Amino acid sequence: LHGSSMLRLSASFSLLYPPSLSPSVSHLRPRRLRALVVAASASPSARSLRLLEWGKVCRAVASFAGTAHGREATEKQLWGVESVSYERSRKLLRETEAAVRLLGSSGGALDFSGLDTVAVESAINCVSGGSVIKGQEAMAVVSLMLFVESLQVTIRAAMKQDEDSHNLLLPLTETILDAVVSKLLVKSIQDVIDDDGSVKDTASPELRRYRDQVQALESRLCQLMDKLIRNADNEASLSEVSIVNGRCCIKITGDKSSSFDGLLLSSGSDAGSMIEPIIAVPLNDELQGARALVVRAELEALSKLTDKILLELDNIQILMQETVTLDKVTARARYSIAYDGTLPDLYLPNIEHGIVNAAKDEPASTTSSAQLTKRPWKLFIPNAYHPLLLQQHQENLRRTKKDVASATAEIRRRRIYGQDIAEEDQLASELDFMKIRVSELERNHPIPVDFMIAEETTVLVITGPNTGGKTISLKTVGLASLMAKIGLYILASEPVKIPWFDAVYADIGDEQSLTQSLSTFSGHLKQIGAIRAQSTSQSLVLLDEVGAGTNPLEGAALGMSLLGSFAEAGSFLTLATTHHGELKTLKYSNDSFENACVEFDEENLKPTFRILWGIPGRSNAINIAERLGLPLDIIESSRHLLGTAGAEINALIMDMEKFKQEYHEQLQQAQHYLMQSKELHNDLEVAQKSIVDHGIAQRKRKSRVVSEYAVMARSIIHKKFQQYRESAVAQRVLEEEKAAEKAKSEGAKGPEPASTSAPKKTQNTNSSMVTEANDENGGIPEVGDLVYVPKLKNQATVVKIDSSKNEVQVQAGMMKLKLKLKDVKVQKQRTSR
């Protein structure tokens, strides 16, 4: 103890005891003295952390860290929750959110359990202090550098997924991404040090030569010792080779002496005699010298390696620091994931105007809910779990399932090897019991509590029976506030809205202090007085059983005054539990008060651990006594003494509870119907969209089919038209050739007749061909005639006639075609003019 602390301690003793009765400090036990010093020096906020069992939460979160330094850093950070500012809290929440995102995308890439940070720290201290590094420490440095290199690849891959991931991960991982990993140093260490930390033979030529020498000497010594043992003549003695201080000796047990000369190193009746043969002394000396040379060569190799590590020492320290930091953040993320936590919407109250406003920067959680927007909540935590109760339940369930698996494997092993059947039956019965235990644990899951505190509420009064969950509810709110402040997810359902508190003060449990002569009531008052003095307009105050431990009337009056003082002092939020019915009436005289009660199942005579908001708790003692069979005259007398006013109040509260229960049932039913209507609406929208998409697809398909057939038709028509044209040209050429030959033959008979008759005959020939062709097709068509086109199997109207080419242009519907006269048949001709 420092001198000033001892003076203060002595002064406190002089105040507590008269001089004649004041005990001496030397007479106190050391443990009680330490407890007194801690009690005297602890602040109300530190006591509150102890009452809320914050240390257990810190250890639980730290257990998710992979390295020893990570666990230590995590627990140290969590214990510093009192000094964390609002901006720091939001930064911690963003880090945890980024780590959760990184764990979801990278899987096992963030497993820090393979790193030996203790060995890395020892290596840094050795190198910086001028000592030679050990092989295992060097390999720990290699593991760290390779892990960081792999982690950088994983982080960059996760950041490339989308812009949101990049913006979220960059602040957390920017430093470790910029860290330099020396691949040359990694290769240098791996060339010298083996995976087990030993120096490799290839570290230097001298080391290889000295180790070969040691191996040869050891082989020669083994052969020599074996020869000496075989040549021993004394059969009554037993001999074996042993090593004493690195020297090869022979251990002889028995009464008779050895058959060879040697140096007696040790002797004993039970242990035998250790003898170094004279012939082996030179070899042992040479072996010791060779081993010393090996050690010196290894030291030289490690010394050179130490010089190389010294050049990269700053980078190694940065890698170590950033790895521990990331391990610390990942521990918070793993804890939040393991217990299915929710990212809270942490906000800072607007103190000047007395209202709650969101922070100007981006919210820690973008989760929104219609229930949050309908009413301005000061604190909204649905289905909140006490972290220690949830942790205990999961550990018990995991342990029991492990026992079931072990028992099942043991029974299977006994059946395979045919061991004792009786023990197998006992194991089977134990296995059945453990399975029942697993079923009970799965069925008896911790019951969550809903916290919905309106914005205008400053003091919340919770009433209800003992063991109903009032104290657990207070601790749940307190721990949730601390967890959000230090960057942890809250173990509740989405969405979660919670204010940032500068401190959480609690007065929970029995604060009786024998060392300070304080009763339970006095201990509570002292703690509440300290809380009242230090709490601010940004503090959360948790008071358990206000006014308990004294006369009920005085306790109720004192409780009402205390809660009224907290409301008037501007404390941001105060939660108090009580058994005093008078405290329920504060709501009706002060709008900043609100009532809530712990629900009690009168049918089964046990609490349900659910909180009913807006309803004051009622007394169930007389009703419970009646159901438990207490005599009727005692029950009636109790009710008479209680008075009609109390009975009317209880009846009114019963009606309110019934109305509240009906309201919740109808609300749940309405929410169910609303959900169904939303689902039906979504289904209708999907069906409508499907119908529209199907109609569009059908129209597109029909249009595509028509287009395809149109293309095919145009292709066929074009092909046929080409064929008709080629056929007409060939026919014309043939006719012209025939006409030319005929004219030539007629010209040979005489010039005059040939010249006068040739054109006429040619004309007659062409006319006869047209006449013959049209006689076969029903005559020569005229413009406007209706003709039949066999190749189209359809009728067409004549539009134009070209007699010189024996062609006719017809129109069939929207198509116009040029055809030969022989390819049409006249069905109807116009009347001759």
Stockholm file with secondary structure:
# STOCKHOLM 1.0

chainA/1-833         LHGSSMLRLSASFSLLYPPSLSPSVSHLRPRRLRALVVAASASPSARSLRLLEWGKVCRAVASFAGTAHGREATEKQLWGVESVSYERSRKLLRETEAAVRLLGSSGGALDFSGLDTVAVESAINCVSGGSVIKGQEAMAVVSLMLFVESLQVTIRAAMKQDEDSHNLLLPLTETILDAVVSKLLVKSIQDVIDDDGSVKDTASPELRRYRDQVQALESRLCQLMDKLIRNADNEASLSEVSIVNGRCCIKITGDKSSSFDGLLLSSGSDAGSMIEPIIAVPLNDELQGARALVVRAELEALSKLTDKILLELDNIQILMQETVTLDKVTARARYSIAYDGTLPDLYLPNIEHGIVNAAKDEPASTTSSAQLTKRPWKLFIPNAYHPLLLQQHQENLRRTKKDVASATAEIRRRRIYGQDIAEEDQLASELDFMKIRVSELERNHPIPVDFMIAEETTVLVITGPNTGGKTISLKTVGLASLMAKIGLYILASEPVKIPWFDAVYADIGDEQSLTQSLSTFSGHLKQIGAIRAQSTSQSLVLLDEVGAGTNPLEGAALGMSLLGSFAEAGSFLTLATTHHGELKTLKYSNDSFENACVEFDEENLKPTFRILWGIPGRSNAINIAERLGLPLDIIESSRHLLGTAGAEINALIMDMEKFKQEYHEQLQQAQHYLMQSKELHNDLEVAQKSIVDHGIAQRKRKSRVVSEYAVMARSIIHKKFQQYRESAVAQRVLEEEKAAEKAKSEGAKGPEPASTSAPKKTQNTNSSMVTEANDENGGIPEVGDLVYVPKLKNQATVVKIDSSKNEVQVQAGMMKLKLKLKDVKVQKQRTSR
#=GR chainA/1-833 SS CCHHHHHHHHHHHHHHSCTTTCCCGGGSCHHHHHHHHHHHHCCHHHHHHHHTTHHHHHHHHHTTCSSHHHHHHHHHHHHTGGGCCHHHHHHHHHHHHHHHHHHHHHGGGGCCTTCCHHHHHHHHHHHHTTCCCCHHHHHHHHHHHHHHHHHHHHHHHHHTSCHHHHHHHHHHHHHHHHCCCCHHHHHHHHHHBCTTSCBCGGGCHHHHHHHHHHHHHHHHHHHHHHHHHHTCCCTTSEEEEEEETTEEEEEEESSSCCSSCEEEEECCTTTCEEEEEGGGHHHHHHHHHHHHHHHHHHHHHHHHHHHHHHHTHHHHHHHHHHHHHHHHHHHHHHHHHHTTCBCCEEECEETTTTEECCCSSCCSCCCCCHHHHHSCEEEEEEEECCHHHHHHHHHHHHHHHHHHHHHHHHHHHHHHHTCCHHHHHHHHHHHHHHHHHHHHHHHSCCCCEEEEEETTCCEEEEECCTTSSHHHHHHHHHHHHHHHHTTCCBSSCSCCEEECCSEEEEECSCCCBTTTTBCHHHHHHHHHHHHHHHCCTTEEEEESSTTCSSCHHHHHHHHHHHHHHHHHTTCSEEEEEESCGGGGGGGGTCTTEEEEEEEEETTTTEEEEEEEETCCCCCCHHHHHHHTTCCHHHHHHHHHHHCHHHHHHHHHHHHHHHHHHHHHHHHHHHHHHHHHHHHHHHHHHHHHHHHHHHHHHHHHHHHHHHHHHHHHHHHHHHHHHHHHHHHHHHHHHHHHHHHHHHHHHHHTTCHHHHHHHHHHHHHHHHHHHHHHHHHHTTSCCCTTCEEEETTTTEEEEEEEEEGGGTEEEEEETTEEEEEEGGGCEEEECCCCC
#=GC SS_cons         CCHHHHHHHHHHHHHHSCTTTCCCGGGSCHHHHHHHHHHHHCCHHHHHHHHTTHHHHHHHHHTTCSSHHHHHHHHHHHHTGGGCCHHHHHHHHHHHHHHHHHHHHHGGGGCCTTCCHHHHHHHHHHHHTTCCCCHHHHHHHHHHHHHHHHHHHHHHHHHTSCHHHHHHHHHHHHHHHHCCCCHHHHHHHHHHBCTTSCBCGGGCHHHHHHHHHHHHHHHHHHHHHHHHHHTCCCTTSEEEEEEETTEEEEEEESSSCCSSCEEEEECCTTTCEEEEEGGGHHHHHHHHHHHHHHHHHHHHHHHHHHHHHHHTHHHHHHHHHHHHHHHHHHHHHHHHHHTTCBCCEEECEETTTTEECCCSSCCSCCCCCHHHHHSCEEEEEEEECCHHHHHHHHHHHHHHHHHHHHHHHHHHHHHHHTCCHHHHHHHHHHHHHHHHHHHHHHHSCCCCEEEEEETTCCEEEEECCTTSSHHHHHHHHHHHHHHHHTTCCBSSCSCCEEECCSEEEEECSCCCBTTTTBCHHHHHHHHHHHHHHHCCTTEEEEESSTTCSSCHHHHHHHHHHHHHHHHHTTCSEEEEEESCGGGGGGGGTCTTEEEEEEEEETTTTEEEEEEEETCCCCCCHHHHHHHTTCCHHHHHHHHHHHCHHHHHHHHHHHHHHHHHHHHHHHHHHHHHHHHHHHHHHHHHHHHHHHHHHHHHHHHHHHHHHHHHHHHHHHHHHHHHHHHHHHHHHHHHHHHHHHHHHHHHHHHTTCHHHHHHHHHHHHHHHHHHHHHHHHHHTTSCCCTTCEEEETTTTEEEEEEEEEGGGTEEEEEETTEEEEEEGGGCEEEECCCCC
//
